[in-house]
């Protein structure tokens, strides 16, 4: 078993029940190869931690900002997304403490696995130390990311960014049109065109119209060398 003392020092939490911390680091793939291990995987802790993070972040945003619900929702989504959580997990070197199967390539699924482990860690802290300790940890490690998100408008999706860009540069609101719809009902594929006036700017493909529109907007931003 891995020595978790250094990890406790890194995260600044001394666990009463060290098995909770260890469980937060056990990916289900590890137990598939080691069924003899008497410990559960981290999926239930991940489920719990996800809810706690969302609650604490929501409470913080509500108390500190007067923006409408839609804006706060976008901020929260950007603040607790997989990329942000995995970066924080990497800061604590969680990847070095994870229990994974030999067949699981951390490089291919690194972001998702690390984000899940971080959420599980929050769940473990909550169960071991209580809600207030989890809150302090979240406000110390996650909330500071908000300033960068707001400064660079990272909470805006590609469609929102391109609409702002098009209105500012061309005084035109972009429009989207389905160019092609193919495949059976249960597995349709859409091709959508993004237009400025009558001019076709880009095309996007997706499993639904929204996904195709987002892809078209991303291509349009790249075409105009947009930098947020």
C-alpha positions as CSV (number, residue, x, y, z in Angstrom):
1,X,0.0,0.0,0.0
2,X,1.2,3.5,-0.7
3,X,2.4,5.9,2.0
4,X,-0.1,8.7,2.1
5,X,1.7,10.9,4.7
6,X,3.2,13.2,2.1
7,X,-0.1,13.6,0.4
8,X,-1.7,14.6,3.7
9,X,1.0,17.2,4.1
10,X,0.4,18.5,0.5
11,X,-3.3,18.9,0.9
12,X,-3.1,20.1,4.5
13,X,-5.5,17.6,5.9
14,X,-4.6,15.0,8.6
15,X,-7.2,12.2,8.2
16,X,-8.7,10.4,11.2
17,X,-9.6,7.5,8.9
18,X,-6.8,7.1,6.4
19,X,-8.8,4.4,4.6
20,X,-11.1,7.2,3.3
21,X,-8.2,9.0,1.7
22,X,-7.0,5.7,0.2
23,X,-10.4,4.9,-1.1
24,X,-10.6,8.3,-2.8
25,X,-7.5,7.2,-4.9
26,X,-8.8,3.8,-6.0
27,X,-10.0,3.7,-9.6
28,X,-12.4,0.9,-10.4
29,X,-10.0,-0.6,-12.9
30,X,-7.6,-1.4,-10.1
31,X,-10.1,-3.6,-8.3
32,X,-10.9,-5.4,-11.5
33,X,-7.3,-6.6,-11.5
34,X,-7.1,-6.9,-7.7
35,X,-10.4,-8.4,-6.5
36,X,-8.7,-9.6,-3.3
37,X,-8.3,-6.0,-2.1
38,X,-10.7,-5.2,0.8
39,X,-11.5,-1.6,-0.2
40,X,-14.1,0.0,-2.4
41,X,-13.4,2.1,-5.5
42,X,-13.8,5.9,-5.4
43,X,-17.0,6.3,-7.5
44,X,-19.3,6.8,-4.6
45,X,-16.9,9.3,-3.0
46,X,-16.7,11.0,-6.4
47,X,-20.5,11.3,-6.5
48,X,-20.5,12.8,-3.0
49,X,-17.6,15.2,-3.6
50,X,-19.2,16.4,-6.9
51,X,-22.3,17.5,-5.0
52,X,-20.4,19.1,-2.2
53,X,-18.2,21.1,-4.6
54,X,-21.3,22.3,-6.5
55,X,-23.0,23.3,-3.3
56,X,-20.0,25.2,-1.9
57,X,-19.3,27.0,-5.1
58,X,-23.0,27.9,-5.7
59,X,-23.2,29.3,-2.2
60,X,-20.1,31.3,-2.7
61,X,-21.2,32.8,-6.0
62,X,-24.7,33.6,-4.6
63,X,-23.3,35.4,-1.6
64,X,-20.6,37.4,-3.4
65,X,-22.1,38.3,-6.8
66,X,-25.4,39.9,-7.9
67,X,-25.4,38.5,-11.5
68,X,-28.5,36.7,-12.8
69,X,-29.0,32.9,-12.5
70,X,-27.8,32.2,-16.1
71,X,-24.5,34.0,-15.6
72,X,-23.8,32.4,-12.3
73,X,-24.6,29.0,-13.8
74,X,-22.1,29.6,-16.6
75,X,-19.4,30.8,-14.1
76,X,-20.0,27.7,-11.9
77,X,-19.8,25.3,-14.8
78,X,-16.4,26.8,-15.8
79,X,-15.1,26.7,-12.3
80,X,-15.9,23.1,-11.6
81,X,-15.2,21.6,-15.0
82,X,-13.0,18.6,-15.5
83,X,-10.1,20.6,-16.7
84,X,-9.9,22.9,-13.7
85,X,-10.3,20.0,-11.2
86,X,-7.7,17.9,-12.9
87,X,-5.2,20.8,-12.8
88,X,-5.7,21.1,-9.0
89,X,-5.4,17.4,-8.6
90,X,-2.1,17.5,-10.6
91,X,-0.9,20.3,-8.2
92,X,-1.2,17.8,-5.4
93,X,0.5,15.0,-7.4
94,X,-2.6,12.9,-7.1
95,X,-1.6,11.0,-10.2
96,X,1.4,9.5,-8.2
97,X,-0.9,8.1,-5.6
98,X,-3.7,6.7,-7.7
99,X,-4.4,3.0,-7.8
100,X,-5.0,2.1,-11.4
101,X,-5.0,-1.1,-13.5
102,X,-1.9,-1.8,-15.6
103,X,-4.1,-1.6,-18.7
104,X,-5.4,1.9,-18.0
105,X,-3.4,4.5,-19.8
106,X,-3.4,7.6,-17.5
107,X,-2.2,9.7,-20.4
108,X,-5.2,8.9,-22.5
109,X,-7.8,9.5,-19.8
110,X,-5.7,11.6,-17.4
111,X,-8.0,14.6,-17.2
112,X,-11.1,12.7,-16.4
113,X,-9.4,10.3,-13.9
114,X,-7.7,13.1,-12.0
115,X,-10.8,15.2,-11.8
116,X,-12.8,12.2,-10.5
117,X,-10.1,11.5,-7.9
118,X,-10.2,15.1,-6.8
119,X,-14.0,15.0,-6.4
120,X,-13.5,11.8,-4.4
121,X,-10.9,13.5,-2.2
122,X,-13.5,16.2,-1.4
123,X,-16.0,13.5,-0.5
124,X,-13.4,11.9,1.7
125,X,-12.5,15.2,3.5
126,X,-16.2,15.8,4.1
127,X,-16.8,12.4,5.6
128,X,-13.7,12.5,7.7
129,X,-13.6,16.2,8.8
130,X,-17.1,17.6,8.2
131,X,-18.6,20.2,5.9
132,X,-16.7,23.2,7.2
133,X,-13.3,21.6,6.5
134,X,-14.4,20.7,3.0
135,X,-15.6,24.3,2.5
136,X,-12.3,25.8,3.6
137,X,-10.4,23.4,1.3
138,X,-12.7,24.2,-1.7
139,X,-12.6,28.0,-1.1
140,X,-8.8,27.8,-0.9
141,X,-8.2,25.6,-3.9
142,X,-11.1,26.1,-6.4
143,X,-12.5,29.6,-5.8
144,X,-9.2,31.4,-6.7
145,X,-9.6,30.0,-10.2
146,X,-12.6,32.3,-10.7
147,X,-10.5,35.5,-11.3
148,X,-8.8,34.0,-14.4
149,X,-12.2,32.7,-15.7
150,X,-13.7,36.1,-15.4
151,X,-10.7,38.0,-16.8
152,X,-10.5,35.9,-19.9
153,X,-14.2,35.2,-20.2
154,X,-13.6,31.4,-20.1
155,X,-17.2,30.9,-19.0
156,X,-18.4,31.7,-22.5
157,X,-18.9,29.0,-25.0
158,X,-17.9,29.2,-28.7
159,X,-21.3,30.3,-29.9
160,X,-21.4,33.2,-27.4
161,X,-17.9,34.2,-28.2
162,X,-18.4,34.3,-31.9
163,X,-21.7,36.2,-31.6
164,X,-20.0,38.9,-29.6
165,X,-17.1,39.0,-32.1
166,X,-19.4,39.1,-35.2
167,X,-21.6,41.9,-33.7
168,X,-18.6,44.0,-32.7
169,X,-16.6,43.5,-35.9
170,X,-19.3,43.2,-38.6
171,X,-22.4,44.5,-36.9
172,X,-24.1,41.2,-37.8
173,X,-25.7,38.5,-35.7
174,X,-24.6,35.1,-36.9
175,X,-27.2,32.5,-37.9
176,X,-27.1,28.7,-38.2
177,X,-28.8,26.5,-40.8
178,X,-29.0,22.7,-41.0
179,X,-27.3,21.7,-44.3
180,X,-27.5,17.9,-43.9
181,X,-29.3,15.4,-41.7
182,X,-28.3,11.8,-42.1
183,X,-28.5,8.4,-40.4
184,X,-31.3,6.6,-38.5
185,X,-33.3,8.3,-35.8
186,X,-31.3,6.7,-33.0
187,X,-28.0,7.8,-34.5
188,X,-28.5,10.9,-36.5
189,X,-25.6,13.1,-37.7
190,X,-26.1,16.8,-38.4
191,X,-24.1,19.2,-40.6
192,X,-24.8,22.9,-39.7
193,X,-23.6,26.0,-41.5
194,X,-22.7,29.2,-39.8
195,X,-23.6,32.3,-41.8
196,X,-22.9,36.0,-41.5
197,X,-25.7,37.5,-43.7
198,X,-25.7,35.3,-46.8
199,X,-22.0,34.3,-46.5
200,X,-21.3,30.7,-45.3
201,X,-18.4,31.1,-42.8
202,X,-18.0,27.5,-41.5
203,X,-19.5,24.1,-41.1
204,X,-19.8,21.9,-38.1
205,X,-20.9,18.3,-37.5
206,X,-22.5,16.7,-34.5
207,X,-24.9,14.2,-33.0
208,X,-27.4,17.0,-32.6
209,X,-28.0,20.5,-33.9
210,X,-26.5,22.1,-30.8
211,X,-23.3,20.1,-31.0
212,X,-23.0,20.9,-34.7
213,X,-23.5,24.6,-34.1
214,X,-20.9,24.6,-31.4
215,X,-18.4,23.0,-33.8
216,X,-19.2,25.5,-36.5
217,X,-18.6,28.4,-34.1
218,X,-15.3,26.9,-33.0
219,X,-14.2,26.7,-36.6
220,X,-15.3,30.3,-37.3
221,X,-13.4,31.6,-34.3
222,X,-10.3,29.8,-35.5
223,X,-10.8,31.1,-39.1
224,X,-10.8,34.7,-37.8
225,X,-7.9,34.0,-35.4
226,X,-10.0,35.0,-32.5
227,X,-8.2,35.4,-29.2
228,X,-10.3,35.8,-26.1
